[in-house]
């Protein structure tokens, strides 16, 4: 007992490692893979997050998500300016942790999902900033309106992950992309200007499985 806290659990873990012939300094640690990211990738929907954050009644920022996403992207360090990404998100997959609110958001006052069932992003060009970050330019289609946006992109890892079973294993890469939009630009004007903020922050955390390339 030290400072009122038990040391039994850390001691037990150390004894287990010692019995296995592993010292604390030699124990493996979690780290980002740093292989070549060259190739074309299919987005893994089970390991990809599409999050949106909006100001709620001047009190707090609220975050929701879309639970379905599909698409592909291409990476090549030798010709990074030609990298591209195509992403589709069914509006019906919105999840705000409250079913009644989800159904309301799908209605005509907000997303009007029956008329505009999908959100789409199609890139037009990529501008690298170093070897692991850049700006991805493209067109975002939302609520029947298409407008140009620029995602700030950061690569988070790439490499062979052979121990995962199909369909999740293989050569993987990942990145985080962020952008802010004004929802009024897309005709989403409900509860403006006081109830909900016009500015919406979007964060996409993508993991892809390589299907072509090196």
RALIN-V795522 format. One line per field, one symbol per residue. ss: DSSP state (@ for helix, = for strand, . for the rest). phi: phi as a letter, one per 30 degrees, with the letter a starting at -180 (. if undefined). burial: + if it has 16 or more other ideal C-beta (glycine too) atoms within 10 Angstrom, else -. A space follows every 50 residues. Layout:
# RALIN-V795522
ss->???
phi->???
burial->???
This chain:
# RALIN-V795522
ss->.=..=..@@@@@@@@@@@@..............=....=====.@@@.== ======...=======...======.@@@@@@.=======@@@==...@@ @@@@@............===========....==========..====== ===========........=============@@@@.........===== ============..
phi->.bhicdcddeddddddddddicdedcddbdaddbddcdkcbcddddbbcc cbbbdchicadccbaccbabkbbbbaedbedcdbabbbbdedddbciaed dedddddddcdhdddbdbcbbbdcabcdbicbalbcdacccbhiccbdbb ddcbdclaldbdddddccdjdcbbacbbacbcdddciccdicccdbdddb ccbcccbbcdcajd
burial->------------------------------------+++-+++++--+-+ -++++--------+-+--+-+-++++---+--+++-+++-+-++------ ----++---++++--+--+-+-+--+-----+-+-+-+-++++-----+- +-+-+-++--+--------++++++++-+-+-+--+-+-------+++-+ ++++-+++++----
